[in-house]
Amino acid sequence: MLNTSALEKIQQIAEDITASLGLEFVELEYKREGRQMILRLFINKAGGITLDDCTSVSKEFSAVLDVEEPISAKFILEVSSPGLNRALKTVDDYVKNIEQLVKVKTFEAIPDDAGNKRKTFLGTLVSITDRVITIHLQEGQRAEIPLDKVAKANLEFVF
């Protein structure tokens, strides 16, 4: 595995490259899958990512990694969109996705405004203030969830 400073350096390279191409850096993963090490870079932009976007980032990112060599082991580079059910991880992610359908799982049961306690919430993200998200649940209630209680949050896509 990589140490923290190497991962931070790789992330900074990824952020610089995506910004120079007018894209948003979303996330970086470096993990073993089977016998291979995978370096996965997730990117995004308004209107969605194209194959050309992924190719451009991959070429530039590979070229810089070849020169900088922050990873000495063999790995496979993948550049991808975060997908339709994108994870929400930062305050900015929540702000950008207000009025979107979200699914939030919490570490502990939290009551909605009707007093029903639950750990899974599905509904429209209404707001985020003071690190608390407000969701208008599909059943009609509202829930206020502190970000530090969120175990996992994703956009939900309705077909």
C-alpha angles and dihedrals in degrees: 000000000000126000120242096258092053091050091048090051092050091048091051090051090050092048092049094049096046092047091050089054094048093252134125121245107223109171145334125217128187113182146135117262111181107314095335132086111224125203104196122188120192118203135177144181138179108284093023139279123290130207088251090057091053092046093050093049092045093052095047094041092049092049093052093044090051090056099038095039098198089161118055097182125078114266142165117240118217124182115193148153116261087241135231094297093050117178117245109220110150134051087247090056090056093045092051092050103049110140091027127118110257138180115212127187119194134204091236138019112279124189123239119219090277091057096252109144118215143150098216123061126185120185149085118316104236104177149332120220131158090359092302121117123210119210127189099216122221090242090059102258126113126230130197112205125185110227091233088063094053113106094177136353128186139172111250120217121209116207 
